[in-house]
Protein backbone atom coordinates (compact mmCIF):
# COMPACT_ATOMS: atom_id res chain seq x y z
CA UNK A 1 0.00 0.00 0.00
CA UNK A 2 1.42 3.38 -0.97
CA UNK A 3 1.30 5.89 1.86
CA UNK A 4 0.76 9.60 1.40
CA UNK A 5 2.65 11.68 3.97
CA UNK A 6 0.54 14.44 5.51
CA UNK A 7 0.76 16.77 8.47
CA UNK A 8 -2.77 17.34 9.73
CA UNK A 9 -3.61 17.23 13.41
CA UNK A 10 -2.28 13.93 14.71
CA UNK A 11 -2.18 12.35 11.23
CA UNK A 12 1.20 11.65 9.63
CA UNK A 13 0.35 9.35 6.71
CA UNK A 14 -2.66 7.84 4.97
CA UNK A 15 -2.96 5.07 2.42
CA UNK A 16 -5.62 3.04 0.62
CA UNK A 17 -5.80 -0.45 -0.87
CA UNK A 18 -8.62 -0.25 -3.43
CA UNK A 19 -8.75 -4.00 -4.05
CA UNK A 20 -9.12 -4.85 -0.35
CA UNK A 21 -10.99 -1.60 0.48
CA UNK A 22 -8.68 -0.95 3.44
CA UNK A 23 -7.77 2.54 4.59
CA UNK A 24 -4.64 2.90 6.72
CA UNK A 25 -4.19 5.93 8.95
CA UNK A 26 -0.83 6.51 10.69
CA UNK A 27 -0.49 8.87 13.64
CA UNK A 28 2.34 11.00 15.01
CA UNK A 29 2.78 8.66 18.01
CA UNK A 30 3.70 5.74 15.72
CA UNK A 31 0.35 3.98 15.96
CA UNK A 32 -1.74 3.04 12.94
CA UNK A 33 -5.31 1.94 12.32
CA UNK A 34 -6.55 -0.09 9.35
CA UNK A 35 -10.20 0.52 8.50
CA UNK A 36 -12.05 -2.18 6.56
CA UNK A 37 -14.83 -1.64 4.03
CA UNK A 38 -13.87 1.90 3.04
CA UNK A 39 -15.07 2.86 -0.44
CA UNK A 40 -12.95 4.62 -3.02
CA UNK A 41 -15.12 7.75 -2.86
CA UNK A 42 -14.42 8.16 0.87
CA UNK A 43 -10.69 7.69 0.15
CA UNK A 44 -10.78 10.25 -2.65
CA UNK A 45 -12.51 12.84 -0.47
CA UNK A 46 -10.19 12.11 2.49
CA UNK A 47 -6.95 12.20 0.50
CA UNK A 48 -7.85 15.49 -1.19
CA UNK A 49 -9.39 17.18 1.84
CA UNK A 50 -7.97 20.50 2.92
CA UNK A 51 -8.83 19.57 6.51
CA UNK A 52 -7.82 15.90 6.71
CA UNK A 53 -7.91 15.70 10.51
CA UNK A 54 -11.49 17.03 10.64
CA UNK A 55 -12.54 14.76 7.78
CA UNK A 56 -11.04 11.77 9.57
CA UNK A 57 -12.79 12.58 12.85
CA UNK A 58 -16.15 13.28 11.19
CA UNK A 59 -16.29 10.62 8.47
CA UNK A 60 -13.95 7.74 9.29
CA UNK A 61 -13.12 7.34 12.98
CA UNK A 62 -16.68 6.58 14.13
CA UNK A 63 -18.05 5.19 10.86
CA UNK A 64 -15.73 2.26 10.15
CA UNK A 65 -14.37 -0.67 12.15
CA UNK A 66 -10.65 -0.22 12.77
CA UNK A 67 -7.83 -2.55 13.72
CA UNK A 68 -4.96 -0.96 15.68
CA UNK A 69 -1.32 -1.61 14.92
CA UNK A 70 2.04 0.12 14.58
CA UNK A 71 3.19 2.26 11.69
CA UNK A 72 6.25 1.11 9.81
CA UNK A 73 9.30 3.23 10.66
CA UNK A 74 11.84 3.79 7.93
CA UNK A 75 15.57 3.78 8.60
CA UNK A 76 15.94 7.58 8.39
CA UNK A 77 13.33 7.95 11.14
CA UNK A 78 15.21 5.42 13.29
CA UNK A 79 18.43 7.38 12.84
CA UNK A 80 16.73 10.62 13.88
CA UNK A 81 15.16 8.93 16.89
CA UNK A 82 18.58 7.71 17.95
CA UNK A 83 20.09 11.14 17.50
CA UNK A 84 17.41 12.84 19.57
CA UNK A 85 16.91 10.24 22.28
CA UNK A 86 14.84 7.57 20.55
CA UNK A 87 15.92 4.05 19.67
CA UNK A 88 19.55 3.30 18.94
CA UNK A 89 20.49 3.71 15.27
CA UNK A 90 22.44 0.99 13.50
CA UNK A 91 26.19 1.62 13.52
CA UNK A 92 27.55 2.44 10.08
CA UNK A 93 31.23 1.93 9.30
CA UNK A 94 33.14 5.11 8.62
CA UNK A 95 35.12 4.73 5.39
CA UNK A 96 37.76 7.16 6.71
CA UNK A 97 38.64 4.97 9.69
CA UNK A 98 41.15 3.01 7.60
CA UNK A 99 43.12 6.20 6.93
CA UNK A 100 43.64 6.85 10.62
CA UNK A 101 44.41 3.34 11.84
CA UNK A 102 47.64 3.06 13.77
CA UNK A 103 50.14 0.58 12.36
CA UNK A 104 50.12 -2.67 14.28
CA UNK A 105 53.37 -3.62 16.03
CA UNK A 106 54.63 -6.91 14.74
C-alpha positions, -999 to +999 in steps of 0.1 A: +000+000+000+014+034-010+013+059+019+008+096+014+026+117+040+005+144+055+008+168+085-028+173+097-036+172+134-023+139+147-022+124+112+012+117+096+004+094+067-027+078+050-030+051+024-056+030+006-058-005-009-086-003-034-087-040-041-091-049-003-110-016+005-087-010+034-078+025+046-046+029+067-042+059+090-008+065+107-005+089+136+023+110+150+028+087+180+037+057+157+004+040+160-017+030+129-053+019+123-065-001+093-102+005+085-121-022+066-148-016+040-139+019+030-151+029-004-130+046-030-151+078-029-144+082+009-107+077+002-108+103-027-125+128-005-102+121+025-070+122+005-079+155-012-094+172+018-080+205+029-088+196+065-078+159+067-079+157+105-115+170+106-125+148+078-110+118+096-128+126+129-161+133+112-163+106+085-140+077+093-131+073+130-167+066+141-181+052+109-157+023+101-144-007+121-106-002+128-078-026+137-050-010+157-013-016+149+020+001+146+032+023+117+063+011+098+093+032+107+118+038+079+156+038+086+159+076+084+133+079+111+152+054+133+184+074+128+167+106+139+152+089+169+186+077+180+201+111+175+174+128+196+169+102+223+148+076+206+159+041+197+196+033+189+205+037+153+224+010+135+262+016+135+275+024+101+312+019+093+331+051+086+351+047+054+378+072+067+386+050+097+411+030+076+431+062+069+436+069+106+444+033+118+476+031+138+501+006+124+501-027+143+534-036+160+546-069+147 
